[in-house]
Amino acid sequence: MLLAGSVQGQVSINVHLGTPPQWGPAGHSEARYYYLPDVESYYDVQASRFIYFDGRTWVHRTSLPGRYRNYDLYNGYKVVMTDYRGNRPYSYFRSHKMKYARGYRGQEQHSIGVRPGRGNNGNNGHFENNSSRNDRNEGNKKDNKRNEKGNRGNNDKHGRN
């Protein structure tokens, strides 16, 4: 009455290693970390976070600090850390900083995705921290007020309203 047969089970393990960002270097989807020499920071692909020294300690954040709000991640060089397998890439920061100084450029890199352009979102492909958007808007408001005052002065000189 019992049917003899073999039962095969399949076990599927799906490990999500994080999706590389669109500005990440093409051909390196297996990497967990990039070192960004121009901003002396790391990017953790798995956690989708930047790692940088804030003056006291190494912090993990979704955006770079405000001083780098106009840093172009598509154009900036990314050192792909294929030989590191830990959780603290900054353990080797002194070595990375010396080997890959600001302005370092190794082999030519292409980004995974297409750089956002003027027609898409007006940011010319520059990465923008979410917190910096407000700073930029405030700056634009001040520029507009200055331009309005300047235009009024020019119009007055020429006898126009």
ABEGO torsion letter per residue (X at the ends): XBBBBBBBBBBBBBBBAEBBBAABBBGAAABABBBBAAAGBBBBAAAGBBBBBAGABBBBBABBBAAAAABBAAABBBBBBAABABABAAAAAAAAAAABBBGBBBBBBBBABBBBBAAAAGAGGBBBBAAAAAAAAAAAAAAAAAAAAAAAAAAAAAGBX
